[in-house]
């Protein structure tokens, strides 16, 4: 597509929100971990930023199934590996990582996405010379049709598979805008050096896709990168972006221990019993116990129950690096809009909606004054943890002299959940402590961290 659509970028989380996987005979813990050398690894690779493609933060939109059927993968604490990686990235509308895949490694650009499970790369995409060429890797292999993932005992609707004409395992992801990515499921390593690599990971090798980049799935699902690589924690610090700046700001990224973690405030990730049927819940997401929102020092009259999943899973609050803006269910969104109207209603642009997503918009010349009148916005969580959005960056410059509050209605995405996007993770360390099932927040100047 010629035009980049902000709404479509945000929809990438639907791969896990809308659908829950069913049981499979596959057990990720049966992989032989010996190829990871069972010791502390000191790994280094570059992360960079690329212009975001029209769909590079889309979530796949598949067929719903009951979340109660989904198997939960539990990794023994002794199974985690001690990664020690620090790198940097540049931030535009998504976090684009450059990873060394294959043997010898081929650098592949992937969206770092905490809302997705399966990682996939571009394979033999012509005329793009940077796409992955399987023929050049000695560790590449395609999953056959008789692999348990390809023929699970119970269909896994989050990963639709079939046999192709070569008896290889074929997968298809259909996106919310009608585009798709499809190819073969494969096994491949991330090779950091001749002596340091991951075990073979299950990846998608996309032969057909509208995307410019692949996806690095970082959620809690059994096929995610943290689960397969046995990564105990990772973190990133998103710098403040300037849409019209000639160069993108640089942030930091860690696999393993973050030296700043002693300053973080942690909240536990909410977990749910398998017996609890929740058709609208994504059990693989980083679901957080959000309790309220403040604006300009005033606590909005929003019940904490609005941010918790109900018996059907609606109301789940998750944090997602792959979604640009924040989306709230109507009960919360309406209260924010009422407060914005009370404070700066006469200044709001009439009959204007940015990309069918953001409707609380203002003329750019008024943005500093509007920010001062609105004040800081704070997302409140259990244990006193907070995410602060300072008044100086409460509005996003969406171009054409327009600035908008970076919050939309989740109903525009077709999902009844709350999603905290990367726009509201600026100047913030976010640590995903997988082994302890918690998320940590720490304020920082991410351009210098």
Helices and strands as residue ranges (DSSP letters): H 6-10, G 11-13, H 14-17, G 28-30, G 33-36, E 41-43, G 67-69, G 77-79, E 83-90, E 96-101, E 106-113, E 120-122, G 134-136, E 141-142, E 161-163, E 169-174, E 180-188, E 191-193, E 196-197, E 201-209, E 214-217, H 225-229, E 233-237, E 250-256, G 261-263, E 265-268, E 290-295, E 298-299, G 304-307, E 317-319, E 326-328, H 330-344, G 345-347, E 361-363, G 364-366, H 367-374, E 377-381, G 382-384, E 386-389, G 391-393, E 395-399, E 402-405, E 407-409, G 410-413, E 418-420, G 422-425, E 428-433, E 438-443
